[in-house]
Amino acid sequence: MKTRRIFLQKASLSAMALTVPTLTPFSTMANSISDFTREEKTLRVAIMGLGSYGTRVAEAIQSCKRVKLVGVISGTPSKVVKWREKYGIPEKNCYNYENFDAIKDNPDIDAVYVITPNALHKDEVIRVAKAGKHAICEKPMAVNAADGQEMVDACKAAGVHLLIGYRMHFEPNTLEVIRMRKAGELGEIRFFQGLAGFTIGDPTQWRLDPALSGGGAMMDIGIYSTNGARYMVGEEPIWVTAQEVKTNPEKFKEGIDETITFQLGFPSGVIASCLSTYNMNNLDRFYLNGSKGWVEMQPSTGYGPIKGMTHKGPLNEPIVTHQTVQMDEMAAIIFDGKRPEVPVNGEEGVKDMKIIDAIFQAVKTGGKVSLNLA
Amino acid sequence: MKTRRIFLQKASLSAMALTVPTLTPFSTMANSISDFTREEKTLRVAIMGLGSYGTRVAEAIQSCKRVKLVGVISGTPSKVVKWREKYGIPEKNCYNYENFDAIKDNPDIDAVYVITPNALHKDEVIRVAKAGKHAICEKPMAVNAADGQEMVDACKAAGVHLLIGYRMHFEPNTLEVIRMRKAGELGEIRFFQGLAGFTIGDPTQWRLDPALSGGGAMMDIGIYSTNGARYMVGEEPIWVTAQEVKTNPEKFKEGIDETITFQLGFPSGVIASCLSTYNMNNLDRFYLNGSKGWVEMQPSTGYGPIKGMTHKGPLNEPIVTHQTVQMDEMAAIIFDGKRPEVPVNGEEGVKDMKIIDAIFQAVKTGGKVSLNLA
């Protein structure tokens, strides 16, 4: 049956190529292919970096319809043993950071999900691309926009997808808010507020080492507000201002931001006012104010159920495991050319990196920094 | 009985003066006097400016225990007739803007509550002071800090009180939050957020005329967040940054701010992130985040019941008419030397004006403006 469908699909493509005289964009073709293959093609993923978030993704993949965890890349052999046992991963699909370029000769792996410290993403994603595998990269995609752009270019050159782990782009309540905004139910958007932060523990972790993290709270948690401001408002910001305070310079060393407030100005006149912090509790809140209504989400980006109120009542979309939906949708993007409501490609990642670059610059200069993300 | 108490009080004062060798500060003396006279002395007030807020204050005074509305100052004779009838105000206590200096010869008026457009406050308060009457002035006290300071100086020179209409300083739920913060129930304060605004109607009103208002939303409604940030955080800010957007320059002319976001930095590292706007609905929200707890108030400064949640549960202090409590407490400040939990004197008003001056400067320069309010 599988063979027959693939045959039909190929036949239909050949027929199209013969009979349609105008150029058919690739994405359209891909969508038509998807009608045939959506249920067929499974994305076979190796996870690079077996830390706590890697573990969460691995667990979530177990519930995926079309994603399978088939490999690992890790520098810790004891972890590899555990994962092999737990997920039935064959030894030939296990790599370390020295030898993982050999993945190019492994036909059983389609994509690598890079879940390592931020500063390592660039080289790792480029190596994945050079191995001819699709790269999924946790956010922030890099430690600055220039590195992010290099990653985009490398993946393009290699003809592989680069997708960033923006799980909120597939979260049902978030998508419902975007639908409401697009349908005009909120009227003209006027204001967005994003508060994101937590009190970070262990001072020896890589998130507090600038060489590995490329920044502090802003990179790790503030990015939810840069990204959220954009998908909630539905525009790209044109300026940034930002202010930093540091109450504990021993814990939050040079290059590690503790608390930053930042503001984004949008072409329509919307302002986003955001807070990013490693020094506060209870901060996972989005607020969107429009001329006809409002939305408040809390928690707005956490792993647990996203909860929200609007002027029309509570947000009641289905509760899902974010990473499960994300991975299934990414399979559809890679194999079917599906276009998500909000992009998760490398270009989307670069936009957030440009905003974060501008935030750091605004903190330094104390002035307003212009942005051009179009 | 009254006579006897006053006699005892005088006798006790004389005895103190004779037996206590050290200087007794005036405020301490005043507090000890208050124990005898609190229920006795009624503050007899004339209201200057019979607009909608003047009307609200007049109504609230009807429920006061120790404040009586006894006079009016108005430029509209028809309003004076109505008020005279409604509140039983004798003709001899009615003035207009030309002749109200003659109030100095009226022994039946103790204080004048100035409730006129912002830009008029300075001259009016100074005239009230020169007439030897206590001045209560609606906020903002003036259109800039220099004018505010002139008012403070004039009242000091005349030996009269200058009190600013900070009604929230007497609001029970607000005071409960301040109590919680002082008692350490919130831990170290880390972040304050104040969102204040509404969609302003009639474009011909004085609030949208820079010659009368001295500014737009910031003067009118943003001041709730400058003031609220200070009493919620319990510190004085040391820097200000601010950003302005204007989507409707026809309605919001030069000198009238439509929407401003501003940030205040405090010595301990607390940041306040605030929004002031004439172009949004549903904005009357305070949020205070500490290391051990949090408080959220909505509405936070409106006339209606103030509502709030904390990490310990809802704020459930008695619901009061703000202006009734404010006026009774102001009588106690004037006659008994009572010290309110949060000051409402002219110096307090000047602090907010200094912050607003700095906000306007920060908008212009785009940079961080230092503050010294100590």
Interface residues (C-beta under 8 A of the other chain):
Chain A: R190 F191 Q193 L195 T199 T241 Q243 V245 K246 T247 T259 T261 Q263 G265 S268 G269 V270 I271 S273 L275 T277 N279 M280 N281 N282 L283 N289 S291 W294 H311 G366 G367 K368
Chain B: R190 F191 Q193 L195 T199 T241 Q243 V245 K246 T247 T259 T261 Q263 G265 S268 G269 V270 I271 S273 L275 T277 N279 M280 N281 N282 L283 N289 S291 W294 H311 G366 G367 K368
